[in-house]
Amino acid sequence: MKKRGGRTSRIRRRKLLRNPESSRVNESYKPEFIELKKWLKDRKFEDANLIPARFPGTGRGLMSKTSLQAGQMIISLPESCLLTTDTVIRSYLGAYIAKWQPPPSPLLALCAFLVSEKHAGNQSPWKPYLEVLPEAYTCPVCLEPEVVNLLPRPLKAKAREQRTHVREFFTSSRGFFSSLQPLFSQAVESIFSHSALLWAWCTVNTRAVYMKRPPRPCLSAEPDTYALAPYLDLLNHSPRVQVKAAFNEETRCYEIRTATSCRKHEEVFICYGPHDNHRLLLEYGFVPVRNPHACVYVSEDTLVKYLPSTDKQMNKKISILKDHDFIENLTFGWDGPSWRLLTALKLLCLEAEEFTCWKKVLLGEIISDTNEKTSLDIAQKICHYFIEETNAVLQKVSHMKDEESALINQLTLVETLWTEELKILQASAEILSSLQTAFT
């Protein structure tokens, strides 16, 4: 018989449940972070506020060692720690960049430097930073095709565009990579491979902070705004915090101040911006839970799915919506259907004798109770259609997780996205039901 825990073990379990600190794992003792701290100290950076830790839900991040007050500096990283195009141009790559025509883009310069330094291994002065970077990323461009195929339609289209963009970036950069052959004993094709460039592209795209640099004649005219910020880039995103982040020209440091307080031993967050879950997954490779900016997009095809096919004015109505920018960014959110979605549906639901009032609809005026009720009914039908579709995809993902163990992490990411969309749709359905009762 299995021995039961006594009163002491029950008390211990209750304390663990009440104490969220028990689920946070300090990682400052790990060799890679010890080396990173030494490397940063050599570059005149020491931090008394934050330590690396692993958190449930967000993974690796930074934990506060003391209570942080609103307005307090979270981190001030000297320019000597930042990896920018200045770093690249001052390096052994600078002469090759200066000679290459047409001039390479700032992004290509940074990516080439990252790949080259990673290839250098122990010989790279940036090794302590490279050691703490992810080996792989979870942006859609890195996902397997069968996983990308499970994404919501609007995101799937953007994911495929992203994949094409990176492929074209690699193809157009091969000439420049070939020019670097004198720097390497190994064939550059094996160093600057598609997978290596993809890793570098994701590193810059997901981790760089905004820092505008002046134009340089040896680089293309594309905006030079990327700066990789070691240690600072361990800070995770939360849509519920506010920060001020910028490079201070006087102190020559990249500084972040918090506008919200943070208790001792809590994870310290920054905000990447008011992005929805599609944008966060596409650009950064993660899906937050209960993101207030998350939404479910309604396409033009779905918009007219439940409208009468006999409506002779339908094409004209669609044309009006397009002309007035009311055919895109139609969404369901935590607070129900967006004003844009309901407005588009109200215009589409206008009876023939009401059609001349379409301008009033776009201005937010109520045309008739019938029009209001019909548009809410259509919104509810679209919402329930999405709920059924979402449940079907979640079942498919669950089945694939059982069958495709190698894809479990990618599938779990997609599952989280759809689960969040299901919660949004269920919330919208409840709100629509309460709105519909006013017309019954």
HUCOR-V7257 format. One record per helix or strand. SS is the DSSP state (hx for helix, st for strand). FROM is the first residue (numbers start at 1). LEN is the number of residues. If there is no record, write none. Layout:
SS | FROM | LEN
SS | FROM | LEN
This chain:
hx | 7 | 12
hx | 20 | 4
st | 25 | 2
hx | 31 | 12
st | 50 | 6
st | 59 | 6
st | 68 | 1
st | 73 | 6
hx | 79 | 3
st | 82 | 2
hx | 85 | 6
hx | 94 | 6
hx | 106 | 18
hx | 127 | 4
hx | 140 | 3
hx | 145 | 4
hx | 153 | 27
hx | 181 | 3
hx | 188 | 4
hx | 194 | 14
st | 209 | 2
st | 226 | 4
hx | 232 | 3
st | 236 | 2
st | 243 | 6
st | 253 | 6
st | 262 | 1
st | 267 | 4
hx | 277 | 8
st | 296 | 2
hx | 300 | 4
hx | 314 | 10
st | 331 | 3
st | 336 | 2
hx | 339 | 10
hx | 352 | 11
hx | 369 | 35
hx | 405 | 35
